[in-house]
């Protein structure tokens, strides 16, 4: 399995996703500030991977702390969480992971400092393992929704690289293929950061899953030609009413799917469901550097001084979503009820 990120004795090790698909290189962060930078710069990206990276970054920061009293350690802990929390605003998994580490810290803060350090490292490692298990469970549930043969379109990268392993949307595809379904993946290239052509295609090729890369503006034509039997994407945050924030361009795909009568599925762990967020209009959308749009591989593609927008995500209204696949089962409309039901079930550890 691709090692997207892992805890090592030297620090947190990441595959550098900005270098894929042409170079497979790894970076090891030895401080929590470096972990914050790799999240911000998208060396690691994808909501669940960001969550696990945040937890490991916090564990690393606490491990490095020179605090000798409980009060000093708490001050360091809060400062570390603050740095990690200011990296990317949309993927709720980041804040879910910080809160989980905070809860753990609160429960053990009166224990000896070496014990606290070790416990936080173990908690981050547990989150890594749980994420893989959740993706595999999601795969088992979601595979039942995949066609027995034919094209499945995905947008961005919701694969092993976007998680601790196996993937959410690509986990569903992997599980369907493991069950013998003859799926051919259509991967939107996903401008401007090209997660589809660089990352999704790379990891599916490694697994030998037939894949065709298309530029984003080809998706409608492929649907019209009958090449797409289903669509499955990941999510960065799902509001309580089922509205889904995901990579910019997802909304366009969902609307096109409706027009062509193709089911549009979302696969995401329960940690991506934000019950405190009533609907999609309240989801903060990250605005990224204009240079991601104006330049391709370092070459300028637009005239100097022209206005450019670069929202990293959009929101797909729940009415376009045929089902939300989670590790605890499949949610269907009305999502306000089905998501609340799944999200408030006791976690299976
Ligand atoms: O900007 P990115 O690459 O972090 O965006 C990733 C996505 O939008 C994914 O679809 C989402 O995080 C789900 S990953 C399992």
Boltz pocket constraint, residues with backbone or C-beta under 6 A from the ligand:
constraints:
  - pocket:
      binder: B
      contacts: [[A, 44], [A, 45], [A, 46], [A, 47], [A, 48], [A, 91], [A, 155], [A, 156], [A, 157], [A, 158], [A, 159], [A, 162], [A, 163], [A, 167], [A, 168], [A, 169], [A, 195], [A, 233], [A, 234], [A, 235], [A, 236], [A, 246], [A, 247], [A, 248], [A, 267], [A, 312]]
      max_distance: 6.0
